Amino acid sequence: MFEMNGVLGALKKLSKERMDICEVCEDYNKKNDQCLKCRCFMSYKSALPISKCPAGKWNSINIKDLTKENKNG
């Protein structure tokens, strides 16, 4: 069973790491918070572990792996 605070913290960290990548990407429209390749709103997509970047800059991740990574480092 997951501890909710651990999951939420891990999701926030994942989203921030992904958004840091998006914000310097040539395909990111900061004004609309939208990827020009997939047309997704990145503040939402970046927080979904199962999502991945259409340009291959970040991949999907299993939620169990995400919480293990958050505990280890």
BATORPA-857285 format. One record per residue: residue number from 1; residue in three letters; chain; x, y, z of N, C-alpha, C in turn. Coordinates in steps of 0.1 Angstrom, whole numbers. Layout:
BEGIN
{tortor NUM ALA A {X Y Z} {X Y Z} {X Y Z}};
...
//
This chain:
BEGIN
{tortor 1 MET A {8 -12 0} {0 0 0} {9 12 0}};
{tortor 2 PHE A {5 22 -8} {13 35 -9} {9 44 3}};
{tortor 3 GLU A {19 52 7} {16 62 17} {13 75 8}};
{tortor 4 MET A {1 81 11} {-3 92 2} {6 103 1}};
{tortor 5 ASN A {12 108 13} {22 119 13} {34 116 4}};
{tortor 6 GLY A {38 103 5} {50 99 -3} {47 100 -18}};
{tortor 7 VAL A {35 96 -22} {31 96 -36} {29 110 -41}};
{tortor 8 LEU A {23 118 -33} {21 132 -37} {34 140 -39}};
{tortor 9 GLY A {43 137 -29} {56 143 -30} {64 139 -42}};
{tortor 10 ALA A {63 126 -45} {70 120 -57} {64 126 -70}};
{tortor 11 LEU A {51 127 -70} {44 133 -82} {48 148 -84}};
{tortor 12 LYS A {49 155 -74} {53 169 -75} {68 170 -80}};
{tortor 13 LYS A {76 162 -75} {90 161 -79} {91 157 -94}};
{tortor 14 LEU A {84 147 -98} {84 143 -112} {79 154 -121}};
{tortor 15 SER A {68 160 -117} {63 171 -125} {73 182 -127}};
{tortor 16 LYS A {79 186 -116} {89 197 -117} {101 193 -126}};
{tortor 17 GLU A {106 181 -124} {117 177 -133} {113 177 -147}};
{tortor 18 ARG A {101 172 -150} {97 172 -164} {94 186 -170}};
{tortor 19 MET A {88 195 -161} {86 209 -166} {99 216 -168}};
{tortor 20 ASP A {109 213 -160} {122 220 -162} {127 217 -176}};
{tortor 21 ILE A {125 204 -181} {129 200 -194} {120 207 -205}};
{tortor 22 CYS A {107 207 -202} {98 213 -212} {100 228 -214}};
{tortor 23 GLU A {103 235 -203} {105 250 -204} {117 254 -213}};
{tortor 24 VAL A {126 246 -215} {137 249 -224} {136 242 -238}};
{tortor 25 CYS A {125 235 -240} {123 228 -253} {117 238 -263}};
{tortor 26 GLU A {122 237 -275} {117 245 -286} {102 242 -290}};
{tortor 27 ASP A {97 231 -286} {83 227 -289} {73 231 -278}};
{tortor 28 TYR A {78 238 -268} {69 242 -257} {65 256 -258}};
{tortor 29 ASN A {52 259 -258} {46 272 -258} {43 276 -244}};
{tortor 30 LYS A {51 284 -238} {50 288 -224} {37 296 -222}};
{tortor 31 LYS A {33 304 -231} {21 312 -229} {9 304 -227}};
{tortor 32 ASN A {8 293 -235} {-4 284 -234} {-1 272 -226}};
{tortor 33 ASP A {11 270 -221} {15 258 -213} {12 246 -221}};
{tortor 34 GLN A {16 246 -234} {12 236 -244} {24 231 -252}};
{tortor 35 CYS A {24 218 -254} {34 212 -263} {29 213 -277}};
{tortor 36 LEU A {38 218 -286} {34 220 -300} {34 207 -307}};
{tortor 37 LYS A {40 196 -302} {40 183 -309} {28 175 -305}};
{tortor 38 CYS A {24 174 -293} {13 166 -289} {0 174 -285}};
{tortor 39 ARG A {2 187 -284} {-9 196 -281} {-14 195 -266}};
{tortor 40 CYS A {-7 188 -258} {-11 186 -244} {-8 198 -236}};
{tortor 41 PHE A {-15 200 -225} {-12 210 -215} {-2 204 -206}};
{tortor 42 MET A {10 209 -206} {21 203 -199} {20 203 -184}};
{tortor 43 SER A {14 213 -178} {13 213 -163} {5 201 -158}};
{tortor 44 TYR A {-4 196 -167} {-12 184 -163} {-4 171 -168}};
{tortor 45 LYS A {0 171 -180} {6 159 -185} {19 156 -178}};
{tortor 46 SER A {27 165 -174} {39 163 -167} {37 156 -153}};
{tortor 47 ALA A {26 157 -147} {23 151 -134} {17 137 -135}};
{tortor 48 LEU A {15 132 -147} {10 119 -149} {21 109 -152}};
{tortor 49 PRO A {24 100 -143} {35 91 -144} {35 83 -157}};
{tortor 50 ILE A {23 79 -162} {22 71 -174} {24 79 -187}};
{tortor 51 SER A {25 92 -186} {27 100 -199} {41 100 -203}};
{tortor 52 LYS A {44 104 -215} {57 105 -220} {58 116 -230}};
{tortor 53 CYS A {70 121 -232} {73 133 -241} {73 127 -255}};
{tortor 54 PRO A {66 134 -265} {66 129 -278} {79 131 -285}};
{tortor 55 ALA A {88 140 -280} {101 142 -285} {111 133 -279}};
{tortor 56 GLY A {107 125 -269} {116 115 -263} {125 121 -252}};
{tortor 57 LYS A {121 133 -247} {129 139 -237} {127 134 -222}};
{tortor 58 TRP A {115 128 -220} {113 121 -208} {102 110 -211}};
{tortor 59 ASN A {103 99 -203} {95 87 -205} {85 85 -194}};
{tortor 60 SER A {76 75 -197} {66 72 -187} {74 64 -176}};
{tortor 61 ILE A {67 63 -164} {73 57 -153} {62 49 -145}};
{tortor 62 ASN A {65 38 -139} {56 30 -131} {55 37 -118}};
{tortor 63 ILE A {43 39 -113} {41 46 -100} {48 39 -88}};
{tortor 64 LYS A {50 26 -89} {57 19 -78} {72 23 -79}};
{tortor 65 ASP A {77 24 -91} {91 28 -92} {93 43 -88}};
{tortor 66 LEU A {83 51 -90} {84 65 -86} {84 66 -71}};
{tortor 67 THR A {76 59 -64} {77 60 -49} {89 54 -43}};
{tortor 68 LYS A {95 43 -50} {108 38 -45} {119 48 -47}};
{tortor 69 GLU A {119 54 -59} {129 64 -62} {128 76 -52}};
{tortor 70 ASN A {116 80 -49} {115 91 -39} {120 88 -25}};
{tortor 71 LYS A {118 75 -21} {123 71 -8} {138 70 -8}};
{tortor 72 ASN A {144 66 -19} {158 64 -20} {166 76 -23}};
{tortor 73 GLY A {160 87 -27} {168 98 -30} {161 110 -34}};
//
